[in-house]
Amino acid sequence: MTPGTARPQRMRVGVPAVLAFGSNLGDRAATIRTALDALRAEPGIRVEAVSRLYETPALKLDGIDQEAPAYLNAVARVDTVLDPLALLAVVNRVEDALGRLRAERWGDRTIDIDIVDYDGIVSDDERVTLPHPRAHERAFVLVPWLDVDPEAVLAGHGRVADLAARATDPVTVHPDETLDSDGDAR
């Protein structure tokens, strides 16, 4: 190499992933915004697009619970050089930092971040199942996903638009807050 020339750098190419956010405790919109900001600050993750916020009733093991606080949901399309387990570790760290407690399955929570899709991979790893096992039937994941990728396909299940049309859980655009591609309210 001649003096004064830059050394070639090996560029790591990332893969697309889809993350779903849900919050039904505290300042839900602020919590989702903070989670997005935390993910933006993580090396190896680039947030490419963020959906609008959607409101949904709480879904519990026994079905919709109208007595529980409603959820705000959003989806982000990210590009990452992290493998699925490393991405899961980051997501769990962000959840923990925002007060996520795992005391009750499908219980109320300050934040829930799920890896819905990771580069179309299908995996039954005991630590991270891909795609997310119930994403194909959850409008609160599918409808926001269409905001960030109208042509999306969920591996093993088909077009997200078709899946969203069949999903039965009620989803409405949240009237007061939406997130732009930078995660700021508009």
N, C-alpha and C positions, 0 to 999 in steps of 0.2 A: 504494500500500500504506500502511495506517495504521501509525503508530508502535506498536511492541510486538507486532505480529502476525508470526507466523513466515512466512518465505518458502516458497512451495510448492517441494517438492523433487521432481525427476524420479526416479522409482523405476525401476531397471533390473530387469526380470524375467528370471530365469535359465531355463535349460533343463535337463532331466534328462540325465545321462550315467552310464554304468556303467564302472567301472574294475576291472580284474582285477590282483591282486597275486600274485607267486610269488617264493619264496626257497628256495634249497637249500644255501646256504653260511653259516657262522657261526650266530649265534643267530637262527634264522629268524623266530620269533614276535616277538622284540624288534625286528627289522628291519622287519617289516610294521607293527608298532605305531608305530615311529618315522616311517615313510613316511606313515601316516595322520595323525599329529600334524603333520608338515610340510605336508601338504595342507590341514589345518584352519587352519593359520596363514596360508595364502595368500589375499590379497584376491581376491574373485571366485569362490571355491569354498566351498560349504557341504556337508560330509559329512552325508548324511541317514540312512544306514543302512549297517551293516557285517555281513557274514555271519560265521558260525562259521569256524574254521580247518579246512582239509581237508588230508590228506596224500596225496600221489600220487607214484608212481615218476617218475624223470626221463625225459622224452620227448626223444629226440635225433632227428637227421635220419633215422637208420636204424631208429627205433622206440624202444620202451621199453628203457632201460638200467638193469638191476638193480644194476649195479656203481657207478653214480653215486649221490651223496647224494640222498635223497628230497626232494621239494618240500613246503613248506607253501603253500597257496593260500587266498585270500580274495577277496571281491568287495565293492566299496563302490558304493552308489548316491549320486551327488552332484547338487547343483544348482549350475550355474555360469553366470556372465555372460561367461565367456571363450569366444571362438570356438574351433573344434577345433584350429587351429594354435597358438594361445596356450595352450590346455590341454596340448597335447603338449609345448610348451616347458617348462611348469611340471613336468610329469611327468618329463621328461628331466633337469631340474635336480635334482629330488628323488633320482632314481636315481643321478646322478653324485655327489651329496653322500653317498650311502650306499655308495659304492665300486663301483658297477656298472661292469664292464669289458665292452666289446663286441669281444672278440678272436675269439670263435668263435660262429658262428650256432648258436643253440639250445644254447649251452654252459652250464655251471654258472654261477650268479650269486648275488650277495648279494641283489639285488632286481630284479624285472622288473615294471613297471606298464604295462598295456596299456589303451588306450581301446577298450572293447569296443563300446559304443553311445554315440551322441551324438544325442539327441532323434529317434531313428529315421531319421536321415539316411543315405542311401546315396551314397557318393562314392568314386571311384577316384583321388583326388588322389595324386600320387606321394609326397607327404610323410606323408599319413595316410589310410589306407583305412578306410572306414566302411561297415558294421560291420567289426570286426576280421575279417580274411579266414578264419581257421580257428575262430573262436569257436563256430560252429554244430555243430562235431563234437568239441569238447573238454569232457568231463564236468568237468574241473577248473575250468572257467569256468562252465558251465551249472548245475551242482549248487549251488555257493555263490550264484549269482545268484538261484536260487529262494528262498533264505533271505531275501533283501531285497525280492523282488518275485515272489510265487508266480504272478502273472498276466502275467508279462513276455512280450513278443513281440520276437523278433530280426528286424529289418527284412530282408525278402527271404527269410527262412527259416522263419518261423512261431513257434508257441508254444515258449517255452524249455522247458517241462515235457515236451513231445513230443520235442524235440531231445535233452534229457538222457536220456530213456528209450531213445533209440537209440544214444547215445554208448557207446563200448566201453572207454575208458581207466578203470582202477580208481581210485576215489576213496573215501576213508574219512574220517569225522570224526576230527580229531586228538584223541587221548584226554586230553591234558594241558592244552590251552589252547583257549579260545574267545574271541572278541572280542564285546563287547556294542556297542551303538550308539555308544558313546563311544570304542571301540577299546581298552578296558581288558580285561585278562584277567579271566575270572570262573570 
